[in-house]
Amino acid sequence: GFEEAGCVGVELKIRFARGGGEGGERERLRSSSGLVLKFGLSGSATEGMGGVEVGLELSKLLGSTNGRDKLFRVFQYLMRIVRGSQPKGALLTQRALVVERVLSTSRQTFRLLKWVNVIAKQFTPVVSAAPVVDVLDAAADLCICLFFMFDNLSWLAKATIIKGSGAGFMRRAARFWVAHTVFNVLSQGINIYLIELKRRTLLRSKLSHISLEDEAELRRLRRNQILRGIETIRSSCDTPVSWSLSQYPPNQLSPVLTGSLGVVSSLIGVYQQWPKPA
């Protein structure tokens, strides 16, 4: 630690003042003490800066609507796991259900008018690798837009602003969520396959010599593959969760199963929303 490094430096300075050891030995000890002190200072500074950076990134995450939504979602599905793992009627089960419902309603307020963002996204031109990807992405966007619309209607019905059943609107919204996850998994899978074909083509064409630019392109493609693979896992976890939500309570899946899958997809969502370093 830094204190130990400081003690070593003081002890060595005392030895130098007393004239102990040969000239070469004194120089070697002086260099060693300097290195120890340097590493002690740099290690403490690095840990401090790392903590500050994490704190700033966390504050940025909490400052965004999507970031707060993903964090709330983690705790919501954790409460579902707790609720499903306890006997029915237990005090802990009742408390977990109350917290889960509060978080669910809070997250609905975060999703108000999000369908407007989905529509606005369609006016931004995006270059894709294949027409089938465009079709799948358009279908996924349409489904998630309808999900947000019915989800907003569910919130309005719960707030008694409009007539209707909030649970009924949510079941209809969840059906569009199911379709969105399926289309998204198919789109990401095709994109991963096309990226792999591009990587192999580049490797075959540059078999004799790979330049620095080619290495950077290969790293970019590989990272793109990993990110799309993570998105595929997230949507795959959300498919059973959304399907269960679209059913009436007797036909819904186990709370432990949907809670576990929801926690996994929520943590992936937090990772995707985490502020990237500049």
C-alpha positions as CSV (number, residue, x, y, z in Angstrom):
1,G,0.0,0.0,0.0
2,F,0.9,3.7,-0.1
3,E,1.8,3.8,3.6
4,E,4.2,0.8,3.3
5,A,5.8,2.5,0.3
6,G,6.3,5.7,2.3
7,C,7.9,3.8,5.2
8,V,10.3,2.1,2.9
9,G,11.3,5.5,1.4
10,V,11.9,7.0,4.8
11,E,13.9,4.1,6.0
12,L,16.1,4.1,2.9
13,K,16.6,7.9,3.2
14,I,17.9,7.4,6.7
15,R,20.3,4.8,5.6
16,F,21.6,7.1,2.8
17,A,22.1,9.9,5.4
18,R,24.2,7.6,7.6
19,G,26.4,6.7,4.6
20,G,25.7,3.0,4.9
21,G,26.6,0.8,1.8
22,E,28.6,1.3,-1.3
23,G,27.8,3.9,-3.9
24,G,26.4,1.4,-6.3
25,E,24.3,-0.2,-3.6
26,R,23.0,3.2,-2.5
27,E,22.0,4.0,-6.1
28,R,20.2,0.7,-6.5
29,L,18.3,1.2,-3.3
30,R,17.4,4.8,-4.2
31,S,16.0,3.6,-7.5
32,S,14.0,0.8,-5.9
33,S,12.5,3.1,-3.3
34,G,11.6,5.6,-6.1
35,L,9.8,2.8,-8.0
36,V,7.9,1.7,-4.9
37,L,6.8,5.2,-4.1
38,K,5.8,5.8,-7.7
39,F,3.7,2.6,-7.9
40,G,2.1,3.4,-4.6
41,L,1.0,6.9,-5.8
42,S,-0.1,5.7,-9.2
43,G,-2.1,2.8,-7.8
44,S,-4.0,5.0,-5.3
45,A,-4.7,7.7,-8.0
46,T,-5.9,5.1,-10.4
47,E,-8.3,3.6,-7.9
48,G,-9.6,7.0,-7.0
49,M,-10.1,8.1,-10.7
50,G,-11.8,4.7,-11.4
51,G,-14.3,5.3,-8.6
52,V,-15.0,8.8,-9.9
53,E,-15.5,7.7,-13.4
54,V,-17.9,4.9,-12.4
55,G,-19.9,7.4,-10.3
56,L,-20.1,9.9,-13.2
57,E,-21.2,7.1,-15.6
58,L,-23.9,5.9,-13.0
59,S,-25.2,9.5,-12.7
60,K,-25.4,9.8,-16.5
61,L,-27.3,6.5,-16.6
62,L,-29.8,7.6,-13.9
63,G,-30.1,10.9,-15.8
64,S,-31.6,9.2,-18.8
65,T,-35.1,7.8,-19.0
66,N,-34.0,4.6,-20.6
67,G,-31.3,4.1,-18.0
68,R,-33.7,4.5,-15.0
69,D,-36.2,2.2,-16.8
70,K,-33.6,-0.6,-17.1
71,L,-32.5,-0.3,-13.5
72,F,-36.1,-0.3,-12.2
73,R,-36.7,-3.3,-14.4
74,V,-33.9,-5.3,-12.7
75,F,-35.5,-4.7,-9.3
76,Q,-39.0,-5.4,-10.6
77,Y,-38.0,-8.9,-11.9
78,L,-36.0,-9.6,-8.8
79,M,-39.2,-9.0,-6.8
80,R,-40.9,-11.5,-9.1
81,I,-38.3,-14.1,-8.3
82,V,-38.8,-13.5,-4.6
83,R,-42.6,-13.7,-5.0
84,G,-42.4,-16.9,-6.9
85,S,-39.9,-18.6,-4.6
86,Q,-42.1,-18.0,-1.5
87,P,-45.3,-19.7,-0.5
88,K,-48.5,-18.0,-1.5
89,G,-49.9,-15.8,1.2
90,A,-46.6,-15.3,2.9
91,L,-45.8,-11.8,4.1
92,L,-42.7,-11.6,2.0
93,T,-44.7,-12.7,-1.1
94,Q,-47.2,-9.9,-0.5
95,R,-44.5,-7.3,0.0
96,A,-42.7,-8.4,-3.1
97,L,-45.9,-8.2,-5.1
98,V,-46.6,-4.6,-3.9
99,V,-43.0,-3.5,-4.8
100,E,-43.2,-5.2,-8.2
101,R,-46.5,-3.5,-9.0
102,V,-45.2,-0.1,-7.9
103,L,-42.1,-0.5,-10.1
104,S,-44.2,-1.7,-13.0
105,T,-46.5,1.3,-12.8
106,S,-43.5,3.7,-12.5
107,R,-41.9,2.2,-15.6
108,Q,-45.1,2.7,-17.5
109,T,-44.8,6.5,-16.9
110,F,-41.3,6.3,-18.5
111,R,-42.8,4.7,-21.6
112,L,-45.4,7.4,-22.2
113,L,-45.3,8.7,-25.8
114,K,-42.3,6.5,-26.6
115,W,-44.1,5.4,-29.8
116,V,-43.4,8.9,-31.1
117,N,-39.7,8.1,-31.0
118,V,-40.2,4.9,-32.9
119,I,-42.1,6.7,-35.7
120,A,-39.5,9.5,-35.8
121,K,-36.8,6.8,-36.2
122,Q,-38.4,5.8,-39.6
123,F,-37.4,9.1,-41.1
124,T,-33.7,8.4,-40.5
125,P,-32.2,6.4,-43.5
126,V,-30.3,3.3,-42.4
127,V,-28.1,1.2,-44.8
128,S,-28.6,-2.5,-44.2
129,A,-26.8,-5.5,-45.7
130,A,-29.9,-7.2,-47.1
131,P,-33.5,-6.3,-48.0
132,V,-34.8,-9.0,-45.7
133,V,-33.2,-7.3,-42.8
134,D,-35.0,-4.1,-43.7
135,V,-38.3,-5.9,-43.7
136,L,-37.7,-7.6,-40.4
137,D,-36.5,-4.3,-38.8
138,A,-39.6,-2.5,-40.1
139,A,-41.9,-5.3,-38.7
140,A,-40.1,-5.1,-35.3
141,D,-40.4,-1.3,-35.2
142,L,-44.1,-1.5,-36.1
143,C,-44.8,-4.1,-33.3
144,I,-42.9,-2.2,-30.7
145,C,-44.7,1.0,-31.7
146,L,-48.1,-0.7,-31.2
147,F,-46.8,-2.1,-27.9
148,F,-46.0,1.4,-26.6
149,M,-49.4,2.6,-27.8
150,F,-51.4,-0.1,-26.0
151,D,-49.1,0.2,-23.0
152,N,-50.0,3.9,-22.8
153,L,-53.7,3.0,-23.0
154,S,-53.2,0.6,-20.2
155,W,-51.7,3.3,-18.0
156,L,-54.5,5.7,-18.9
157,A,-57.1,3.1,-18.0
158,K,-55.3,2.4,-14.7
159,A,-55.4,6.1,-14.0
160,T,-59.2,6.1,-14.8
161,I,-58.5,8.7,-17.5
162,I,-60.2,6.5,-20.1
163,K,-62.6,3.7,-19.8
164,G,-61.4,0.1,-20.2
165,S,-59.4,-2.6,-18.5
166,G,-55.7,-1.8,-17.8
167,A,-54.9,-5.5,-17.7
168,G,-56.7,-6.1,-21.0
169,F,-54.8,-3.3,-22.8
170,M,-51.5,-4.7,-21.3
171,R,-52.3,-8.2,-22.6
172,R,-52.8,-6.8,-26.1
173,A,-49.6,-4.8,-25.8
174,A,-47.7,-7.9,-24.7
175,R,-48.7,-9.7,-27.9
176,F,-47.1,-7.1,-30.0
177,W,-44.1,-7.3,-27.7
178,V,-43.8,-11.0,-28.4
179,A,-43.9,-10.4,-32.2
180,H,-41.2,-7.6,-31.8
181,T,-38.8,-10.0,-30.0
182,V,-39.2,-12.7,-32.6
183,F,-38.6,-10.3,-35.5
184,N,-35.6,-8.8,-33.6
185,V,-34.0,-12.2,-33.0
186,L,-34.4,-13.1,-36.7
187,S,-33.0,-9.8,-37.8
188,Q,-30.0,-10.0,-35.5
189,G,-29.3,-13.6,-36.5
190,I,-29.2,-12.7,-40.2
191,N,-27.0,-9.7,-39.5
192,I,-24.5,-11.9,-37.5
193,Y,-24.4,-14.4,-40.4
194,L,-23.8,-11.7,-43.0
195,I,-21.0,-10.1,-40.8
196,E,-19.4,-13.5,-40.5
197,L,-19.4,-13.9,-44.3
198,K,-17.8,-10.5,-44.7
199,R,-15.1,-11.4,-42.2
200,R,-14.3,-14.6,-44.0
201,T,-14.2,-12.9,-47.3
202,L,-11.8,-10.3,-46.0
203,L,-9.6,-13.0,-44.5
204,R,-9.4,-15.0,-47.7
205,S,-8.7,-11.9,-49.8
206,K,-5.9,-10.8,-47.4
207,L,-4.5,-14.2,-46.6
208,S,-0.9,-13.3,-47.6
209,H,-0.8,-9.9,-45.9
210,I,-3.2,-8.2,-43.5
211,S,-2.6,-4.5,-43.1
212,L,-3.3,-2.4,-40.0
213,E,-6.5,-1.1,-41.6
214,D,-7.6,-4.7,-42.3
215,E,-7.0,-5.7,-38.7
216,A,-9.0,-2.7,-37.5
217,E,-11.8,-3.6,-39.8
218,L,-11.8,-7.2,-38.5
219,R,-11.9,-6.0,-34.9
220,R,-14.8,-3.7,-35.8
221,L,-16.7,-6.6,-37.4
222,R,-16.0,-8.9,-34.5
223,R,-17.2,-6.3,-32.0
224,N,-20.4,-5.8,-34.1
225,Q,-21.0,-9.5,-34.0
226,I,-20.6,-9.6,-30.2
227,L,-23.0,-6.7,-29.7
228,R,-25.6,-8.2,-32.0
229,G,-25.2,-11.5,-30.2
230,I,-25.9,-9.8,-26.9
231,E,-29.0,-8.2,-28.3
232,T,-30.1,-11.6,-29.6
233,I,-29.8,-13.0,-26.1
234,R,-31.7,-10.1,-24.6
235,S,-34.6,-10.5,-27.1
236,S,-34.6,-14.3,-26.6
237,C,-35.0,-13.8,-22.9
238,D,-37.8,-11.3,-23.4
239,T,-39.8,-13.7,-25.6
240,P,-41.1,-16.0,-22.8
241,V,-41.5,-13.0,-20.5
242,S,-43.7,-11.2,-23.0
243,W,-45.7,-14.3,-24.0
244,S,-46.5,-15.0,-20.3
245,L,-47.6,-11.4,-19.9
246,S,-50.0,-11.8,-22.9
247,Q,-51.8,-14.6,-21.2
248,Y,-54.5,-14.7,-18.5
249,P,-53.1,-15.5,-15.0
250,P,-53.9,-19.3,-15.1
251,N,-51.9,-19.7,-18.3
252,Q,-48.9,-17.6,-17.3
253,L,-45.4,-19.1,-16.8
254,S,-43.7,-19.5,-13.5
255,P,-42.8,-16.2,-11.8
256,V,-39.3,-17.7,-11.0
257,L,-38.7,-18.5,-14.7
258,T,-40.0,-15.2,-16.1
259,G,-38.3,-13.3,-13.2
260,S,-34.9,-14.9,-13.9
261,L,-35.2,-14.3,-17.7
262,G,-36.3,-10.7,-17.0
263,V,-33.3,-10.1,-14.7
264,V,-30.9,-11.4,-17.4
265,S,-32.5,-9.2,-20.1
266,S,-32.6,-6.2,-17.8
267,L,-28.9,-6.5,-16.9
268,I,-28.1,-6.7,-20.6
269,G,-30.2,-3.6,-21.1
270,V,-28.3,-1.8,-18.3
271,Y,-25.1,-2.7,-20.1
272,Q,-26.4,-1.4,-23.4
273,Q,-27.5,1.9,-21.8
274,W,-24.4,2.3,-19.8
275,P,-22.6,5.5,-20.9
276,K,-19.7,4.7,-23.2
277,P,-16.3,6.4,-22.5
278,A,-15.5,9.2,-24.9
